[in-house]
């Protein structure tokens, strides 16, 4: 889950796994895989960092253990 802020300054969290697109219209709009859209104050670059950090915490982006296995096979 990532923490974001609505335009009215209310905080909420979105499950980053279900994010399909992040766009600026100029407000940042997050579209989920089910078609639901959220307009947030956070910039696109902030959302990108939050999504990347989230995936790292669940070990999707930082799979160094797999790289070590490949290096051992060589």
N, C-alpha and C positions, 0 to 999 in steps of 0.2 A: 504494500500500500504506500502511496505517496501523499504527502500533506500539501494541499493547495488552498488558495484563498479566493472566495467568490468576489465579485465586483463590489458587494455590500460589506466586505471585510470579514465575512463569516468563514471560519476555517472548516474544512472537511477533508476527507481522504478518499482517494480513488485507487482501485486495484489496477496497478500498472500493467498487469498481464492482459487486461482487456482493452488497453488503449490501441486504437487502430491508426489514428492520425492526430497530429497537433498542428494547428494552423493559426495565423494571425490575420484578423479581418478588420480593423487593427487589433481588437482585443483577442487574447489568446483563447482559442476554442479547442477543446479536447473532445474527440469523437471516439466512442467506445465501439467494440465489435457488434453490439446490439443496436447501433444507430443512435443511442442517446448522446446528447451533446452537452458539454459544460463550458461556460464562459468563465474564465478565471483571470485574476490580476497578474499571476505569475507570467514572466516572459517565456517565450519558446525555449530560450537557452537555459533558463532555470528549470523548466520542465524536463528538458533533455538530461540535465545533470541529475535530477531527482530519479528519473527512470533508470539511468545508468547505475546510480548508487543502489537502487532497489534490486536490480538484476544481479549486481555484485554480492549483495547481502544474501541472496538465495543461491549464490554460486552458479549462476548461468553464464556470466561474462568472464569470470575469473576461474578458468578451468586449468590451472597450472598442473594439477595432478594428472591430467590427460597428456599434457605436453611432456611430463617426466616419463610417462609410460612409453611414449613414442621414442624419446631419446634413449631409453634403455634397450629398445628393440634394435636400434641402429648399431 
